[in-house]
């Protein structure tokens, strides 16, 4: 009786490994493909913003549309970092300070004025995180599909 239980357990374990491991591998490959797609779209968006020096509604809608049709829900965060040089009262030297503007400020300006302008030398960053999506195994829910990409605004629109 004990020998039969061991053989049944071994056959069950072999079948589980034989069919389960390719599914886990396929899920990891799909996650890598999603990550590469999100990185490509974020890179395209940030590079176009850095080259033109502004964000408008059409560019934002294009980013949201490209990420929304992929079977997952993404959280997109925009960040504008503007460097300023302020003279220190004690030493008289100039100190670099940064002013940060988040997506609420950027989206409000786009809604009111039609576009959000950057100055040359500003830093623009986009963070995209997957919040929900198709999961092959519910016990292996891994939310590592997310990217962060940024660049310095060159403002090459002559």
C-alpha positions in Angstrom: 0.0 0.0 0.0 2.8 2.3 0.9 4.5 1.6 -2.5 1.4 2.5 -4.4 1.0 5.8 -2.7 4.6 6.7 -3.5 4.2 5.9 -7.2 0.9 7.9 -7.5 2.6 10.8 -5.8 5.6 10.6 -8.1 3.4 10.4 -11.2 1.4 13.4 -10.0 4.5 15.4 -9.2 6.1 14.6 -12.6 2.9 15.7 -14.5 2.8 18.9 -12.5 6.4 19.7 -13.3 6.0 18.7 -16.9 3.0 20.9 -17.6 3.5 23.6 -14.9 7.0 24.8 -15.6 6.3 25.7 -19.3 3.3 27.8 -18.1 5.4 29.6 -15.6 8.1 30.2 -18.2 5.5 31.5 -20.7 4.1 33.9 -18.0 7.6 35.3 -17.4 8.2 35.8 -21.1 4.8 37.6 -21.4 5.7 39.8 -18.5 9.1 40.7 -20.1 7.3 41.5 -23.4 4.8 43.8 -21.5 7.7 45.5 -19.7 9.5 46.2 -23.0 6.4 47.6 -24.6 5.8 49.9 -21.7 9.4 51.0 -21.7 9.3 51.7 -25.5 6.1 53.8 -25.2 7.5 55.8 -22.2 10.8 56.4 -24.0 9.0 57.6 -27.1 6.8 60.0 -25.0 9.6 61.4 -22.9 12.0 61.8 -25.8 9.3 63.7 -27.8 8.6 66.0 -24.8 12.3 66.6 -24.3 12.9 67.4 -27.9 9.9 69.7 -28.4 9.9 71.4 -24.9 6.2 71.0 -24.2 3.4 68.5 -23.4 0.0 69.0 -25.0 -3.3 67.1 -24.8 -2.7 65.1 -27.9 0.6 63.7 -26.7 -0.9 62.7 -23.4 -3.9 61.1 -25.1 -1.5 59.2 -27.3 0.4 57.8 -24.3 -2.8 56.8 -22.5 -4.2 55.2 -25.6 -1.1 53.2 -26.3 -1.0 51.8 -22.8 -4.7 51.3 -22.2 -5.4 48.7 -24.9 -2.9 46.1 -23.6 -5.0 44.1 -21.1 -3.7 45.8 -18.0 -4.3 49.0 -16.0 -1.4 51.3 -15.6 -0.7 54.2 -13.3 1.1 57.0 -15.0 3.0 59.6 -13.0 4.5 62.7 -14.6 7.2 64.8 -12.8 8.8 68.1 -13.9 12.0 69.1 -12.1 13.1 72.7 -12.6 16.5 73.7 -11.3 17.0 77.1 -9.8 20.2 78.8 -8.5 19.7 80.8 -5.4 22.3 82.9 -3.6 23.1 81.7 -0.1 22.8 84.6 2.3 25.6 83.4 4.6 28.3 82.4 2.1 27.3 84.4 -0.9 27.7 81.4 -3.2 25.0 80.1 -5.5 23.2 77.0 -4.4 21.2 74.7 -6.7 17.6 74.1 -5.6 15.0 72.1 -7.5 11.3 72.9 -7.8 9.1 69.9 -8.5 5.7 69.9 -10.4 3.6 66.8 -10.4 1.1 65.4 -12.8 -1.8 67.4 -11.3 -0.1 70.7 -12.1 0.9 69.5 -15.6 -2.6 68.2 -16.4 -4.3 71.3 -15.0 -2.1 73.5 -17.2 -2.7 71.3 -20.3 -6.5 71.6 -19.7 -6.5 75.3 -19.2 -3.8 76.5 -21.7 -3.6 73.6 -24.1 0.0 72.8 -23.4 2.6 72.8 -20.6 5.9 74.4 -21.5 9.3 73.5 -20.2 12.5 75.5 -20.1 15.8 74.3 -21.6 17.6 72.3 -18.9 14.5 71.1 -17.0 14.2 67.4 -16.2 11.1 65.5 -17.1 10.3 62.0 -15.8 7.5 59.5 -16.4 6.8 56.6 -14.1 4.5 53.8 -15.3 3.4 51.0 -13.0 1.0 48.1 -13.7 -1.8 48.2 -11.2 -3.9 45.3 -12.5 -3.9 42.9 -15.4 -4.2 39.3 -16.5 -2.4 36.9 -14.2 -1.8 33.3 -15.2 -1.4 32.1 -11.6 -3.1 34.0 -8.9 -0.6 32.8 -6.3 2.3 34.3 -8.4 0.9 37.8 -8.7 4.0 39.9 -9.4 3.6 43.6 -10.1 7.1 44.1 -11.5 5.9 45.5 -14.8 6.7 49.1 -14.4 9.3 51.6 -15.8 10.7 54.9 -15.0 12.2 57.0 -17.7 13.3 60.6 -17.9 15.5 63.1 -19.7 16.6 66.7 -19.9 14.6 69.1 -22.0 16.6 70.2 -25.0 13.8 72.3 -26.6 14.9 71.7 -30.2 11.8 73.3 -31.8 13.5 76.1 -33.8 
